């Protein structure tokens, strides 16, 4: 009887700790920045942003001593796009916070975050326009500089379009001896747009390029009826070109561009979906390693450093 009581007591303590203090998450593949690698088990502190009370399907959403997520935090959160389960039973993801309420993120059309350093990098690609009559000269320079750019697109009878990197543009500009012969497209086809991360009492303008993202956020998390009809967003049956949000949201990212288990797939993460902050790695093994190999002992019990 003493052993039974001891095991029962230990089980209750573990359950209470898991519900009210810490939880564990295993990342099967991909990296989250340079802090968490694929094949690692991570301990998550549920008190980092205030404890979200368990059994939200019964008692609703409440959080004790609520705190905001900070840029760079490695965060465990529930899938905001899953509408088939109640909040506490949605699958969990882990990612790095790249945008907090009110932040403006420069996004390309695939919702990858860009920054000034990336935009000015030699390998950054954008559309350029040049006179159609210069096509033969452009082709000649491309062959001379060994530039393999995509085929040209005829914009109209006067201009053609091509994708070039910044470095290729610089080479071609020198070869043409004219800065105005080939120019970047600044309107309509501009590759980056400013995306405002919604927050409580923050008004966000609705544009064609962010319309679907905003519709999904309003529909799933603002308890409003939202739909797009004839290229116009309707909220509660009224056309809308802006919306004032009632909750705080975050933009979560993964390190690898091929890993879409982040906000590029499911959009903004509301505050009530936040579980906690990654604290330390308790287990680490290369997921492609053998059963007896691939262990990373130097990662065991390593703190997760936030940037």
C-alpha positions as a printed Julia matrix, in Angstrom:
307×3 Matrix{Float64}:
   0.0    0.0     0.0
   2.88   2.39    0.78
   4.42   1.78   -2.66
   1.05   2.35   -4.34
   0.58   5.61   -2.47
   4.14   6.68   -3.31
   3.68   6.02   -7.04
   0.25   7.7    -7.0
   1.72  10.74   -5.26
   4.59  10.94   -7.74
   2.16  10.67  -10.66
   0.02  13.47   -9.24
   3.07  15.71   -8.76
   4.23  15.08  -12.33
   0.71  15.8   -13.64
   0.49  19.03  -11.66
   3.93  20.15  -12.86
   2.96  19.41  -16.47
  -0.33  21.29  -16.15
   0.89  24.28  -14.16
   4.66  24.66  -14.58
   6.45  22.92  -17.46
   5.79  20.81  -20.51
   7.99  19.04  -23.04
   8.04  19.34  -26.83
   9.94  17.24  -29.4
  11.04  18.9   -32.64
  11.3   16.07  -35.21
  13.03  18.03  -38.0
  14.19  21.48  -39.05
  15.81  24.18  -36.93
  14.45  27.1   -34.97
  17.15  29.72  -35.43
  20.41  28.39  -33.96
  18.88  27.66  -30.56
  16.84  24.5   -31.21
  17.74  21.73  -33.67
  15.73  18.95  -35.24
  15.64  15.83  -33.06
  15.63  17.74  -29.79
  13.36  17.53  -26.77
  12.7   20.95  -25.24
  11.39  21.87  -21.81
   8.92  24.76  -22.03
   8.23  27.13  -19.12
   4.48  27.78  -18.93
   4.94  30.75  -16.6
   7.05  32.78  -19.04
   4.06  34.76  -20.35
   1.68  34.06  -17.48
   0.09  30.67  -16.85
  -2.78  29.82  -19.18
  -5.28  27.92  -17.07
  -5.87  24.3   -18.14
  -9.21  22.93  -19.37
 -10.01  26.03  -21.44
 -12.9   24.17  -23.1
 -14.6   24.0   -19.68
 -13.57  27.22  -17.97
 -12.73  29.47  -20.93
  -9.48  31.34  -21.52
  -7.75  32.91  -18.53
  -4.09  33.75  -17.94
  -2.44  34.54  -14.63
   0.12  37.39  -14.56
   0.03  37.82  -18.34
   3.2   39.01  -20.09
   3.9   39.84  -23.75
   6.04  37.71  -26.01
   9.27  39.45  -27.04
  11.01  39.52  -30.41
  13.39  36.59  -30.73
  11.71  34.39  -28.11
  11.43  30.68  -28.93
   7.77  29.97  -28.23
   5.48  26.93  -27.96
   1.96  27.67  -29.18
  -1.21  25.96  -30.37
  -2.07  25.75  -34.06
  -4.21  28.84  -34.72
  -5.63  27.44  -37.98
  -7.18  24.33  -36.42
 -10.91  24.99  -35.98
 -11.88  21.36  -35.33
 -10.54  21.23  -31.76
 -10.91  23.36  -28.65
  -7.92  25.5   -27.67
  -6.33  23.14  -25.15
  -6.47  20.16  -27.53
  -5.0   21.78  -30.65
  -1.63  20.46  -31.83
   1.42  22.42  -30.67
   4.12  24.08  -32.78
   7.34  25.8   -31.81
   8.82  28.84  -33.51
  10.65  32.1   -33.06
   8.71  35.31  -32.54
   9.57  37.68  -35.4
   6.79  40.22  -34.92
   4.9   41.59  -31.92
   1.7   43.72  -31.85
   2.2   46.95  -33.76
   5.42  45.86  -35.51
   5.76  46.51  -39.25
   7.37  43.63  -41.12
   8.6   43.93  -44.69
   7.2   40.89  -46.5
   7.61  39.49  -49.97
   4.63  37.98  -51.77
   5.27  34.6   -50.11
   5.21  36.24  -46.67
   8.91  35.71  -46.08
  10.34  38.52  -43.98
  12.85  40.73  -45.75
  15.15  43.33  -44.21
  17.31  46.13  -45.53
  20.42  43.93  -45.5
  18.65  41.28  -47.56
  17.16  43.81  -49.97
  20.61  45.24  -50.66
  22.35  41.88  -50.84
  23.97  41.06  -54.22
  21.79  37.92  -54.56
  18.44  39.67  -53.94
  16.18  39.36  -57.01
  13.58  41.77  -58.34
  11.91  42.74  -61.62
  13.56  45.28  -63.9
  12.16  47.12  -66.92
  14.01  48.21  -70.03
  13.08  49.34  -73.57
  12.1   46.51  -75.9
  14.53  47.83  -78.5
  17.37  47.07  -76.02
  16.6   43.35  -75.89
  19.36  42.36  -78.29
  21.92  44.43  -76.38
  20.72  42.97  -73.06
  21.09  39.43  -74.4
  24.59  40.22  -75.61
  25.64  41.59  -72.21
  24.08  38.62  -70.41
  26.18  36.26  -72.51
  29.3   38.39  -71.9
  28.81  38.44  -68.11
  27.52  34.85  -67.96
  24.14  35.94  -66.57
  21.41  33.3   -66.75
  18.27  35.35  -65.99
  14.72  34.12  -66.69
  13.28  34.83  -70.1
  11.95  38.3   -70.76
   8.28  39.21  -70.36
   6.81  41.75  -72.72
   5.08  44.39  -70.58
   3.78  46.33  -73.57
   4.99  47.38  -77.0
   7.59  49.67  -75.47
   9.09  47.84  -72.45
  10.19  44.33  -71.47
  10.61  42.85  -67.98
  13.21  40.48  -66.52
  14.24  39.19  -63.11
  17.8   40.18  -62.15
  19.8   40.06  -58.94
  21.27  43.28  -57.58
  24.73  42.16  -58.73
  23.5   41.37  -62.25
  21.76  44.74  -62.43
  25.01  46.52  -61.52
  26.9   44.65  -64.23
  24.3   45.36  -66.89
  24.05  49.04  -65.93
  27.78  49.49  -66.43
  27.69  47.65  -69.73
  24.88  49.83  -71.02
  26.64  53.04  -69.89
  23.25  54.35  -68.85
  21.55  54.16  -65.44
  18.12  54.78  -66.88
  18.17  52.12  -69.57
  17.27  49.39  -67.07
  15.33  50.32  -63.93
  13.68  48.38  -61.07
   9.91  48.14  -61.0
   8.64  50.16  -58.05
   4.89  49.87  -58.5
   2.54  46.87  -58.62
   5.36  44.34  -58.94
   7.37  45.59  -55.95
   8.49  42.4   -54.14
   8.08  43.65  -50.55
   5.12  45.13  -48.68
   4.74  46.48  -45.11
   2.68  44.11  -42.97
   1.47  45.44  -39.6
   1.18  42.8   -36.88
  -2.31  43.28  -35.36
  -2.78  44.11  -31.69
  -5.54  45.17  -29.36
  -7.02  48.53  -30.5
  -4.65  48.62  -33.51
  -6.28  49.48  -36.84
  -4.86  47.72  -39.91
  -5.59  48.75  -43.51
  -6.86  46.03  -45.84
  -5.08  45.67  -49.21
  -5.46  43.09  -51.97
  -2.15  41.44  -50.99
  -3.02  41.04  -47.25
  -6.79  40.64  -47.64
  -6.92  36.85  -47.29
  -4.59  36.85  -44.29
  -6.7   39.47  -42.51
  -9.94  37.7   -43.4
  -8.73  34.42  -41.88
  -7.53  36.19  -38.71
 -10.81  38.05  -38.25
 -12.92  34.98  -39.01
 -10.99  32.54  -36.8
 -10.02  34.71  -33.83
 -12.11  37.89  -33.74
 -15.5   36.11  -33.71
 -16.67  38.07  -36.72
 -18.18  36.91  -39.97
 -15.66  37.66  -42.71
 -15.65  36.78  -46.4
 -14.29  38.05  -49.7
 -16.82  38.88  -52.4
 -15.92  40.49  -55.72
 -12.41  41.3   -54.46
 -13.8   43.13  -51.41
 -13.56  42.02  -47.79
 -16.89  42.02  -45.99
 -16.98  41.96  -42.18
 -20.39  41.22  -40.7
 -21.84  41.86  -44.18
 -20.27  45.32  -44.43
 -17.48  46.18  -46.91
 -14.28  47.01  -45.04
 -10.98  48.61  -46.05
  -9.63  48.57  -42.46
 -10.26  46.76  -39.2
  -9.5   47.48  -35.51
  -8.44  44.29  -33.75
  -9.5   43.22  -30.25
  -6.59  40.85  -29.45
  -2.8   40.83  -29.54
  -1.14  38.71  -32.24
   2.36  37.51  -33.08
   4.23  36.42  -36.21
   6.14  33.16  -35.73
   8.89  31.87  -38.02
  10.99  28.76  -38.53
  14.65  28.94  -39.53
  14.49  26.89  -42.72
  12.56  28.3   -45.67
  11.38  24.77  -46.56
   9.73  24.39  -43.14
   6.3   26.0   -43.47
   5.08  25.08  -39.96
   5.02  28.76  -39.09
   3.0   31.92  -39.76
   3.53  31.63  -43.52
   1.18  28.64  -43.33
  -1.28  29.46  -40.53
  -1.03  33.25  -40.18
  -0.92  35.28  -37.0
  -0.79  33.56  -33.6
  -3.17  35.11  -31.04
  -2.09  35.69  -27.45
  -4.51  33.08  -26.12
  -2.73  30.38  -28.21
   0.63  31.0   -26.51
   1.7   28.13  -24.22
   5.17  29.15  -23.0
   8.81  29.89  -23.79
  11.45  27.28  -24.54
  13.72  26.97  -21.49
  16.35  24.28  -22.13
  17.12  21.19  -24.24
  16.89  17.94  -22.29
  17.59  15.55  -25.19
  19.27  15.9   -28.58
  19.8   13.41  -31.4
  20.18  13.82  -35.16
  16.85  12.52  -36.57
  18.73  11.02  -39.54
  21.23   9.19  -37.35
  21.17   5.47  -36.55
  19.53   4.04  -33.45
  22.85   4.01  -31.6
  24.36   7.08  -33.26
  23.67  10.73  -33.88
  23.43  11.74  -30.22
  24.56  15.26  -29.34
  25.61  15.07  -25.68
  26.97  18.62  -25.71
  23.39  19.8   -26.27
  21.9   17.92  -23.31
  20.49  20.35  -20.68
  21.69  23.31  -22.73
  19.69  26.53  -22.13
  17.78  27.91  -25.1
  19.22  31.36  -25.7
  16.76  33.96  -26.89
  17.93  36.6   -29.36
